[in-house]
Amino acid sequence: MKYDLSQVYSRVFGLGMLAKLRRKVRGVIQRYGSNAVKRRLWNAEFSSGRWSGLENMEGDCLYPTLEKYSRGKAILDLGCGPGATAAEIRGYGSYTGVDISEVAIAKAQARNPLCDFAVSNIESYRPRREYDVILFADSLYYVARIPDVLHRYSAYLRPSGVFIARIKGVRPEWFTCTGFREHGQWARRYAVVSAIQQRCTVLEYQLFWYSDVIAVVAAAPLQR
Ligand SMILES: C[S@@+](CC[C@H](N)C(=O)[O-])C[C@H]1O[C@@H](n2cnc3c(N)ncnc32)[C@H](O)[C@@H]1O
C-alpha cells in the first residue's frame, strides 16, 4: 500500500490540533460553564470510565500529610470524586465530601456509607459547620476565582484549621521564588499556587516527582 506522507502528516497534526482545541474548550467549560453544563460534563466523564483511576489511590502522596493534620478531626473534601480519600486514609474523626457530579458522589457514598456526601458546586456550597481540614485534592483548577473560594471557605475553618491541597504539574521554583507570570499550560496550576500564597501562610509543602511534579501543601488562611 502506498502512503502519501503529506496526508499522513496532516491527519496526525490535524488530530493533535483537534485534541488541543477540545482540551481548551473542556477547560473553559469546567471553569466558566453553568452549574448544569459542568455537572453534565463531569457526570459523562465519570460514567465513561475516564476517571476510573481515581477509585483506588492507595499510597497516594497526599495521604501522610492529610492523616497528620486530620487525626481525630473533621475533614471537608471539596471535589472529592468517587470516594477513595475517605476510604483509604486512616484516623480522621469525621468526613464530608462534596462534588459537582452525582455519578461520583453515588460511588463515594456506596464505598463510604458512614461518611456524609453532598452533590454541589464548590463555588456555591455552604457548609453547615466548621472543619479542622478543608481539602482540595486536584480540584481548585476547576473554579473560576480561586482566591475568592479560599477566602469564603476560610470562614468554615476552626481557629487552628488548615487547607490542604494537592496540585499536579507544578514547577518547584514557584515555591521558592516570586514574580512569575506563568501562562499557557502552566497558567491554571500556577494560579492555584499563587492564590494559596496570596491568601494563606504556607505551613509546609512537599514535592513529589512522578511524570509531573506534584505538590502537597498545608496552609493556614490569613483571614478567618
Ligand atoms: C481530578 S478530580 C479529583 C478527585 C478527588 N479529589 C481525588 O483526588 O481523587 C476533580 C474532581 O473535582 C470535581 N469538581 C470539578 N469542578 C467542581 C466544582 N465546581 N464543584 C465541585 N466539584 C467539582 C470533579 O467532579 C472531580 O470529581
PDBQT file of the ligand as one rigid body, heavy atoms in Angstrom, charges set to zero:
ROOT
HETATM    1  C1  LIG A 301      -9.320  15.448  39.233  1.00  0.00    +0.000 C 
HETATM    2  S1  LIG A 301     -10.760  15.025  40.118  1.00  0.00    +0.000 S 
HETATM    3  C2  LIG A 301     -10.097  14.775  41.777  1.00  0.00    +0.000 C 
HETATM    4  C3  LIG A 301     -10.998  13.911  42.629  1.00  0.00    +0.000 C 
HETATM    5  C4  LIG A 301     -10.517  13.622  44.056  1.00  0.00    +0.000 C 
HETATM    6  N1  LIG A 301     -10.307  14.845  44.794  1.00  0.00    +0.000 N 
HETATM    7  C5  LIG A 301      -9.265  12.804  44.061  1.00  0.00    +0.000 C 
HETATM    8  O1  LIG A 301      -8.225  13.302  44.455  1.00  0.00    +0.000 OA
HETATM    9  O2  LIG A 301      -9.316  11.642  43.689  1.00  0.00    +0.000 OA
HETATM   10  C6  LIG A 301     -11.595  16.573  40.261  1.00  0.00    +0.000 C 
HETATM   11  C7  LIG A 301     -12.945  16.453  40.947  1.00  0.00    +0.000 C 
HETATM   12  O3  LIG A 301     -13.454  17.757  41.164  1.00  0.00    +0.000 OA
HETATM   13  C8  LIG A 301     -14.834  17.751  40.867  1.00  0.00    +0.000 C 
HETATM   14  N2  LIG A 301     -15.208  19.125  40.516  1.00  0.00    +0.000 N 
HETATM   15  C9  LIG A 301     -14.779  19.844  39.462  1.00  0.00    +0.000 A 
HETATM   16  N3  LIG A 301     -15.309  21.081  39.482  1.00  0.00    +0.000 NA
HETATM   17  C10 LIG A 301     -16.105  21.132  40.581  1.00  0.00    +0.000 A 
HETATM   18  C11 LIG A 301     -16.923  22.137  41.158  1.00  0.00    +0.000 A 
HETATM   19  N4  LIG A 301     -17.028  23.348  40.606  1.00  0.00    +0.000 N 
HETATM   20  N5  LIG A 301     -17.596  21.857  42.293  1.00  0.00    +0.000 NA
HETATM   21  C12 LIG A 301     -17.497  20.621  42.876  1.00  0.00    +0.000 A 
HETATM   22  N6  LIG A 301     -16.727  19.627  42.375  1.00  0.00    +0.000 NA
HETATM   23  C13 LIG A 301     -16.034  19.882  41.249  1.00  0.00    +0.000 A 
HETATM   24  C14 LIG A 301     -14.988  16.751  39.742  1.00  0.00    +0.000 C 
HETATM   25  O4  LIG A 301     -16.294  16.244  39.625  1.00  0.00    +0.000 OA
HETATM   26  C15 LIG A 301     -13.967  15.698  40.146  1.00  0.00    +0.000 C 
HETATM   27  O5  LIG A 301     -14.550  14.715  40.955  1.00  0.00    +0.000 OA
ENDROOT
TORSDOF 0
